[in-house]
Amino acid sequence: MTSSAPHLDRLRLRQLRLLELIDTHRSLRAVGEVMNLTQPAVSQMLKDLEFAFGVTLVDRSVRGAMLSPLGQLALQRARTGLAIFDNLAADLHADLPTVVRVGTNPAVMLDLVPSALHHMEAHRANIRFRIEAGTVGNMMSRLLNGDLDCYVGRVDWTATPEQMAETLRYDPLTETSLVVACSVDHPLANRSSVSATELAQWPWALPSGDTNNRRSIETAFRNCGVQAPVPVVEVSADPTSLLRLTQKIELLTCLPKIVLDTYAAEGRIVPLVTPDLDFLRIQTCFVTLRENDTLQSLQMLREALVHVCLERPDVTEGG
């Protein structure tokens, strides 16, 4: 089966929404009830959709209807497209400058993104920004679903399906690694170096288990043959809170270097030399969907980020 350009032109938004309803209800009859259509009418809509794309999108059996692997891919892209249409409609009806929806990680918001907005003079560029900070997985998912226009932060390509990765435009910005740190009053603060075995014996404050940084920390300890520390305190996607805890309590922590270099540390936190802990490098990227790549507002933001990174190569991120 091959796609038909004339039939693609005849597709309507409700036919794209059909895939999401099938994925939710797993029954054409149930979908018909939601859409106030008969089951034969829903079946015809699906037939037209599959003919237009030239592939089987739904596997039907006595157990119901389920999206095929290609149907799952089509649903992902349809969600992106529908979200773009929804946001376009909102922008056209608002007597305000266009909103750029940016996803990022908390550590990137400490310096990199604010510095880029300062460089591009965002307050004078007739552009509004709506910024969300969260974990890598959450931000990438929101980008792929069309809820964000771009993402500035760490990318876990192992968790991104290859077919979806091919829909993205990404620009590497800078890279760094994690660092173990403690209060200047901690017993380990003045040591020339500390082994992974000894570090694991102290109490820790760490990012929550659903973050890439936490997984990197655990991997580094296990690669040394040492059980990863079980934290006394876990903090979800907020490295500055880890710093505050480490200042107040005799705890070790591990976080991107940028956090130590900002006002949050206030000179009360020191990095430790840990020669046997090999943390994976953290790369910061600017990521957007290829169909959004020509938007002037995104090009301006990308250029500002690149400029900041060239001037300050130690800028980093985490999440």
C-alpha positions as CSV (number, residue, x, y, z in Angstrom):
1,M,0.0,0.0,0.0
2,T,1.4,3.4,-1.0
3,S,0.3,6.9,0.2
4,S,-1.9,9.0,-2.0
5,A,-1.2,12.7,-2.1
6,P,-4.7,13.7,-3.2
7,H,-6.2,11.8,-0.4
8,L,-3.7,13.3,2.1
9,D,-5.0,16.7,1.1
10,R,-8.6,15.6,1.9
11,L,-7.8,14.5,5.5
12,R,-9.5,16.4,8.3
13,L,-8.4,17.1,11.8
14,R,-11.1,14.8,13.2
15,Q,-9.5,11.9,11.3
16,L,-6.2,12.5,13.0
17,R,-8.0,12.7,16.3
18,L,-9.5,9.3,15.5
19,L,-6.2,7.6,16.2
20,E,-6.0,8.9,19.8
21,L,-9.6,7.8,20.4
22,I,-8.8,4.3,19.1
23,D,-5.7,4.1,21.3
24,T,-7.7,5.1,24.3
25,H,-10.9,3.0,23.8
26,R,-9.5,0.0,21.8
27,S,-13.0,-0.4,20.2
28,L,-14.4,1.2,17.1
29,R,-17.9,0.9,18.6
30,A,-16.8,2.9,21.7
31,V,-15.1,5.5,19.4
32,G,-18.3,5.8,17.5
33,E,-20.2,6.6,20.7
34,V,-17.7,9.3,21.6
35,M,-17.8,10.8,18.2
36,N,-21.6,10.4,17.8
37,L,-21.1,8.2,14.7
38,T,-22.1,4.7,13.8
39,Q,-19.4,2.0,13.8
40,P,-19.5,1.7,10.0
41,A,-18.9,5.4,9.7
42,V,-15.9,5.1,12.0
43,S,-14.6,2.2,10.0
44,Q,-14.9,4.2,6.8
45,M,-13.0,7.1,8.4
46,L,-10.2,4.7,9.4
47,K,-10.2,3.1,6.0
48,D,-9.8,6.6,4.4
49,L,-7.0,7.4,6.8
50,E,-5.1,4.2,6.1
51,F,-5.6,4.6,2.3
52,A,-4.3,8.2,2.5
53,F,-1.1,7.2,4.4
54,G,-0.7,3.9,2.5
55,V,-0.1,1.8,5.6
56,T,-2.1,-0.3,8.1
57,L,-2.6,1.9,11.2
58,V,-4.9,-0.3,13.3
59,D,-4.9,-4.0,13.9
60,R,-8.4,-5.3,14.3
61,S,-9.4,-8.6,16.0
62,V,-12.1,-10.2,18.1
63,R,-10.5,-8.5,21.1
64,G,-11.0,-5.0,19.6
65,A,-8.8,-2.5,17.8
66,M,-5.2,-1.6,18.6
67,L,-2.8,0.7,16.9
68,S,-0.1,-1.0,14.9
69,P,3.5,0.1,15.4
70,L,3.1,2.5,12.4
71,G,-0.2,3.6,14.0
72,Q,1.7,4.5,17.2
73,L,4.1,6.5,15.2
74,A,1.3,8.2,13.3
75,L,-0.4,9.0,16.6
76,Q,2.7,10.6,18.0
77,R,3.1,12.8,14.9
78,A,-0.6,13.6,14.9
79,R,-0.5,14.8,18.5
80,T,2.4,17.1,17.6
81,G,0.5,18.5,14.6
82,L,-2.7,18.9,16.5
83,A,-1.0,20.7,19.3
84,I,0.6,23.1,16.8
85,F,-2.8,23.8,15.3
86,D,-4.3,24.4,18.8
87,N,-1.5,26.8,19.7
88,L,-1.7,28.6,16.4
89,A,-5.4,29.2,16.9
90,A,-4.8,30.6,20.3
91,D,-2.0,32.9,19.0
92,L,-4.2,34.2,16.1
93,H,-7.0,35.1,18.5
94,A,-4.7,36.8,21.1
95,D,-3.8,40.4,20.6
96,L,-0.3,39.7,21.9
97,P,3.1,38.7,20.6
98,T,3.7,35.0,19.7
99,V,4.5,32.8,22.7
100,V,7.5,30.5,22.4
101,R,7.1,27.5,24.7
102,V,10.5,26.4,26.0
103,G,11.2,23.2,27.9
104,T,14.4,22.9,29.9
105,N,16.1,21.4,33.0
106,P,16.3,23.3,36.4
107,A,20.1,23.6,36.3
108,V,19.9,25.2,32.8
109,M,17.6,27.9,34.2
110,L,20.3,29.0,36.7
111,D,22.4,30.6,34.0
112,L,22.3,29.3,30.4
113,V,18.7,30.2,29.4
114,P,18.6,33.5,31.3
115,S,21.9,34.5,29.7
116,A,20.5,33.7,26.3
117,L,17.4,35.7,26.8
118,H,19.5,38.6,28.1
119,H,21.7,38.4,25.0
120,M,18.7,38.4,22.6
121,E,17.0,41.2,24.6
122,A,13.9,39.1,24.8
123,H,11.9,42.0,26.4
124,R,12.4,44.0,23.2
125,A,12.1,41.3,20.6
126,N,8.3,41.3,20.5
127,I,8.4,37.6,21.7
128,R,6.9,36.1,24.8
129,F,8.4,33.0,26.4
130,R,6.6,30.4,28.4
131,I,9.3,28.2,30.1
132,E,8.9,24.9,31.9
133,A,11.6,23.1,33.8
134,G,11.5,19.4,34.5
135,T,13.2,16.1,34.0
136,V,14.8,15.0,30.7
137,G,12.1,12.4,30.0
138,N,9.2,14.7,30.7
139,M,10.5,17.6,28.6
140,M,11.3,15.4,25.6
141,S,7.9,13.8,25.8
142,R,6.2,17.2,25.9
143,L,8.3,18.3,22.9
144,L,7.4,15.2,20.9
145,N,3.7,15.7,21.8
146,G,3.8,19.3,20.5
147,D,3.3,20.8,23.9
148,L,6.7,22.6,23.6
149,D,8.3,24.5,20.7
150,C,11.8,23.7,21.7
151,Y,13.8,22.0,24.5
152,V,17.2,23.2,25.9
153,G,18.8,20.6,28.0
154,R,20.2,17.1,28.3
155,V,18.9,14.5,25.8
156,D,18.6,10.8,26.5
157,W,18.8,9.4,23.0
158,T,18.6,5.8,24.3
159,A,15.0,6.6,25.4
160,T,14.0,8.3,22.2
161,P,12.7,5.9,19.5
162,E,14.8,6.2,16.3
163,Q,11.8,7.0,14.2
164,M,11.0,10.0,16.5
165,A,14.6,11.1,16.7
166,E,14.6,11.5,13.0
167,T,11.8,14.1,13.3
168,L,14.0,16.4,15.4
169,R,16.6,19.1,14.7
170,Y,19.2,19.2,17.5
171,D,22.2,21.4,18.0
172,P,24.9,20.5,20.6
173,L,25.6,23.5,22.8
174,T,28.1,22.4,25.5
175,E,29.0,19.5,27.7
176,T,30.3,18.8,31.2
177,S,30.1,16.1,34.0
178,L,28.7,15.7,37.4
179,V,30.7,16.5,40.5
180,V,30.5,15.2,44.1
181,A,30.3,18.0,46.6
182,C,29.9,18.7,50.3
183,S,29.8,21.6,52.8
184,V,33.1,23.3,53.7
185,D,32.5,22.0,57.3
186,H,32.1,18.3,56.2
187,P,34.9,16.0,57.4
188,L,35.8,15.1,53.8
189,A,36.1,18.7,52.6
190,N,39.8,19.0,53.0
191,R,40.8,15.6,51.6
192,S,43.0,15.5,48.5
193,S,40.9,12.7,47.1
194,V,38.2,10.3,48.3
195,S,37.5,6.7,47.0
196,A,34.1,5.5,45.9
197,T,34.1,2.9,48.7
198,E,34.5,5.6,51.4
199,L,32.0,8.0,49.7
200,A,29.3,5.3,49.8
201,Q,29.7,5.1,53.6
202,W,28.5,8.6,54.2
203,P,24.9,9.9,54.1
204,W,23.8,11.5,50.8
205,A,21.2,13.9,49.4
206,L,20.5,13.0,45.7
207,P,18.2,13.7,42.8
208,S,15.2,11.4,42.6
209,G,15.4,8.1,40.9
210,D,13.5,9.1,37.8
211,T,16.3,11.6,36.7
212,N,19.2,10.9,34.4
213,N,21.6,12.4,36.9
214,R,20.6,9.8,39.5
215,R,21.0,7.0,37.1
216,S,24.5,8.3,36.1
217,I,25.5,8.5,39.8
218,E,24.4,4.9,40.4
219,T,26.1,3.6,37.3
220,A,29.4,5.3,38.3
221,F,29.4,3.6,41.7
222,R,28.5,0.2,40.3
223,N,31.3,0.5,37.7
224,C,33.6,0.7,40.7
225,G,32.2,-2.4,42.2
226,V,30.5,-0.4,45.0
227,Q,26.9,-0.4,46.0
228,A,25.4,3.0,45.1
229,P,24.5,5.1,48.1
230,V,20.9,5.1,49.3
231,P,20.1,8.8,49.9
232,V,18.8,10.1,53.2
233,V,17.0,12.8,51.2
234,E,15.8,12.7,47.6
235,V,14.9,15.9,45.7
236,S,13.0,15.9,42.5
237,A,14.5,18.0,39.7
238,D,15.8,20.8,41.9
239,P,19.6,20.9,42.3
240,T,19.6,24.2,44.3
241,S,17.6,22.4,47.0
242,L,20.3,19.7,47.1
243,L,22.8,22.5,47.8
244,R,20.7,24.0,50.6
245,L,20.4,20.6,52.2
246,T,24.2,20.0,51.9
247,Q,24.9,23.4,53.5
248,K,22.6,22.7,56.5
249,I,23.2,19.0,57.1
250,E,26.3,16.8,57.0
251,L,25.4,15.3,53.6
252,L,27.2,14.5,50.4
253,T,25.6,15.3,47.1
254,C,26.3,15.1,43.3
255,L,25.2,17.6,40.8
256,P,26.3,19.6,37.6
257,K,29.2,21.9,38.2
258,I,27.1,25.0,37.1
259,V,25.1,24.8,40.3
260,L,28.3,25.1,42.3
261,D,29.3,28.1,40.3
262,T,26.1,30.1,40.9
263,Y,24.9,32.3,43.7
264,A,23.1,29.3,45.2
265,A,26.4,27.9,46.6
266,E,27.4,31.1,48.4
267,G,30.9,29.8,48.9
268,R,29.8,27.2,51.4
269,I,30.1,24.1,49.1
270,V,33.2,22.5,47.8
271,P,33.8,19.9,45.1
272,L,35.5,16.6,46.0
273,V,38.2,14.9,44.0
274,T,36.9,11.4,43.2
275,P,39.4,9.8,40.8
276,D,37.7,6.3,40.6
277,L,34.2,7.7,39.8
278,D,33.7,8.0,36.1
279,F,30.6,10.0,35.4
280,L,29.2,10.0,31.9
281,R,29.5,13.4,30.1
282,I,26.4,15.5,30.1
283,Q,25.7,17.2,26.8
284,T,23.3,20.2,26.5
285,C,21.4,20.5,23.2
286,F,18.9,22.8,21.6
287,V,16.2,20.5,20.2
288,T,13.1,21.3,18.1
289,L,10.8,19.5,15.6
290,R,12.1,19.9,12.1
291,E,8.9,21.5,11.0
292,N,9.4,24.3,13.5
293,D,13.1,24.9,12.5
294,T,12.4,27.9,10.3
295,L,10.5,29.8,12.9
296,Q,12.3,33.1,13.4
297,S,11.8,33.2,17.2
298,L,13.4,29.7,17.6
299,Q,16.3,30.7,15.3
300,M,16.9,33.8,17.5
301,L,16.9,31.7,20.7
302,R,19.2,29.1,19.2
303,E,21.7,31.8,18.0
304,A,21.6,33.4,21.5
305,L,22.3,30.1,23.2
306,V,25.2,29.3,20.9
307,H,26.6,32.8,21.5
308,V,26.5,32.3,25.3
309,C,28.1,28.9,25.1
310,L,31.0,30.2,22.9
311,E,31.6,33.0,25.3
312,R,31.3,30.8,28.4
313,P,32.3,27.2,27.5
314,D,31.9,26.0,31.2
315,V,28.1,26.5,31.0
316,T,26.4,23.2,31.7
317,E,23.1,21.6,32.6
318,G,21.5,18.7,34.4
319,G,18.2,17.0,35.1
